Amino acid sequence: MKRAPYSSIALLLSVLCIISIIQINYDMAWCYQTTDGKGRALYELIFLPFMYKYYYLLLSIAAGIFAAIEMRKKESKMLVVAAFVGSVMSAWVNFIDIWRWFIDNSK
């Protein structure tokens, strides 16, 4: 099996992006839980400091670029598919609100 540096970089960037976004969403959920009722009513204002999470889209785009380079170099098809799925998944995770899954709704 040949070495596949581009696929390794693409997968690493995708995993790094997903882990970072999950950590940011956990912090958003913690901030929401510790806010009183009036703050929760204006939750968009609470999350303005967390808008830097969209900068992680650059990692997703970079992973997609590396996956495209990998495809042009005709590396393993399985690695190409994994890299593209990872880049799309990391971009998708950035746009959905995972922080709502971390909230305790038992109250």
MOQUIBEL-V745638 format. One record per residue. PHI is phi in radians with two decimals (999 if undefined). Layout:
phi:PHI
phi:PHI
//
This chain:
phi:999
phi:-1.34
phi:-1.26
phi:-2.26
phi:-1.19
phi:-1.22
phi:-1.20
phi:-1.13
phi:-1.15
phi:-1.10
phi:-1.18
phi:-1.11
phi:-1.12
phi:-1.15
phi:-1.15
phi:-1.07
phi:-1.13
phi:-1.12
phi:-1.11
phi:-1.13
phi:-1.16
phi:-1.13
phi:-1.12
phi:-1.12
phi:-1.17
phi:-1.12
phi:-1.11
phi:-1.14
phi:-1.15
phi:-1.12
phi:-1.11
phi:-1.14
phi:-1.16
phi:-1.56
phi:-1.64
phi:-1.34
phi:-1.12
phi:-1.16
phi:-1.18
phi:-1.18
phi:-1.15
phi:-1.91
phi:-1.11
phi:-1.12
phi:-1.24
phi:-1.17
phi:-1.60
phi:-1.04
phi:-1.15
phi:-1.63
phi:-1.22
phi:-1.16
phi:-1.12
phi:-1.30
phi:-1.19
phi:-1.25
phi:-1.10
phi:-1.09
phi:-1.15
phi:-1.14
phi:-1.14
phi:-1.09
phi:-1.12
phi:-1.13
phi:-1.14
phi:-1.13
phi:-1.18
phi:-1.19
phi:-1.09
phi:-1.09
phi:-1.18
phi:-1.20
phi:-1.46
phi:1.03
phi:-1.41
phi:-1.02
phi:-1.11
phi:-1.13
phi:-1.22
phi:-1.11
phi:-1.11
phi:-1.09
phi:-1.18
phi:-1.16
phi:-1.10
phi:-1.11
phi:-1.22
phi:-1.18
phi:-1.13
phi:-1.20
phi:-1.23
phi:-1.14
phi:-1.08
phi:-1.21
phi:-1.64
phi:-1.52
phi:-1.66
phi:-1.23
phi:-1.04
phi:-1.17
phi:-1.28
phi:-1.52
phi:-1.47
phi:-1.50
phi:-1.70
phi:-1.39
phi:-1.36
//
